[in-house]
Amino acid sequence: MTYKFNHVHLKATDPEKSANWYVTAFNFEILSSTVRQSGSRFVRCRTSDGIIVNISGAGIDEQMGDGSASVHWGLEHFGIEVDDIDTQIKRLEDLGAKLLEGPNDSPTGLRIAFIQGPDDVRIELMQLHKRES
């Protein structure tokens, strides 16, 4: 049997607001926005490289726990490659993100940082090679 990665699903207090943040922050494309039978807003997005990210609110009978941008068990974060991590951190902070860690440099030239996005989502920023000054 073969398997193919299909999507990531984020829960948000305001799915449209969160989706629009990802559009501005990472060039996501909103494919659709509907209200499901459960009563929740459901926004289907796509990254510029084709990954589907669904963002929905709580359904009528769903009780949501708190989000956590800290290190934790389960799905802990997702990673985004960027060309210039310092510039992107500043830009994302201007959009309301909070820098949680880094940027940290590795001997291989990889630079990483973690930010807190909407709804306490932990996002790793990855610059694969150091920029030459």
N, C-alpha and C positions, 0 to 999 in steps of 0.2 A: 504494500500500500504506500502511496506517496502522500506527502503532506505539503501544504502551501500556506504560508502565513497570510491571514486574511485582514485583520484589523486590530487596532487598539481602541478601547472604549474608556472614556473619561466621564466621570460624573461631575456636574457643576451646578451651583446654586442658580446661575443664570447662563444656560447653555449658549444662547446667541451672543451674549457679551464675551464669554470665554472664547467661542469660535472666532469672533472678530479680532480678539487679541492675538490668536494664533495666525490669522490672516496677516495682520500687521507685523507680528514678530518674525514669522518664518515662512511667509508667502503661501500659507495653506489656501486651498480653494474650497469654498462652501459649495457642495453639490446639491444639498437639499436641506430643508428645515420644515419639520412636520410635528404635529402632536399625535402621539401614539394612543392606542386604546387605553393604556394604563394611565393616561393623563399627563405624561411627561413630554416635554419638548425634546425632540431628537434632531440633532444637527449632524449631517454626514459631511465630512471634510476629506480632502486628499492633499497629501504633501506634494511638493514639486517633483519628487521622484516616485510618486504613485502609491504610497502607503495610505490606506484608509484610516482615518481617526474619527470615531464617532464620539459625540459629546451630548450627553443627555442629563436632564434634571431628574428629580425624584418623582416616582409615580404616586398616584393618589394614596396608596396604602404603604409606601416605602418609608421607613425610618432610616435616615442616613447617619452613619457615624462621622466623626471628624476626619478630615483629610490630614496627611502628614507629609511635609516636605523633608522630614528628617530621615536618616537611615532607618530602614525597617524591613521586616520579613515580607515576603510576597513580592509583587511587582513594585520595585523600588524607584525606578526612574526610567526615562527614555533619553537617548542621546541624539544630538543634532551636530553635524559637522559644520564648522564655520571657517572662513578664511582668516579673519583677524579677531581673535578672542577678546582682546582689550576693547576694541571698538564696539563689538557686539555686546559685551557686558554693559558698557555705558548706555548704549541704545536701548537695551532691554530694561535696565534700571529706569530709564526715562519713561518706559511704557508701564512701569509699576512692578517689575520683577525685583526680587531681593537676592543679592549675592549671598550664597550660603557657604561657599568654600572655593578657594583658589583665586586666580588661576595658579595651577601647579605645573611645573616643568619636569619632564622626564629626560633622561640621558639620550633617548631616541629622537627627541625633538617634539614629541607629543605634548601639548598643553591642554589641560582640562580645568573646568570650573563647573560648579553646580549652582543653579539658581532656583528660586521658588517662583513658579508661575501661578496663574490663576487657580483658585481652589486647592491651594497647597500642593500642587503637582511639582515633583522634583525633576528637573531637567538638567542633563549633562551637556555642556558645550565642549566640543572637541576641535582643537586646531591641530591638524595632523602633522604639520611641519612648522617650525619657527619661521616667522617672517624675517627677512633680511632688512636691517635698518639702513 
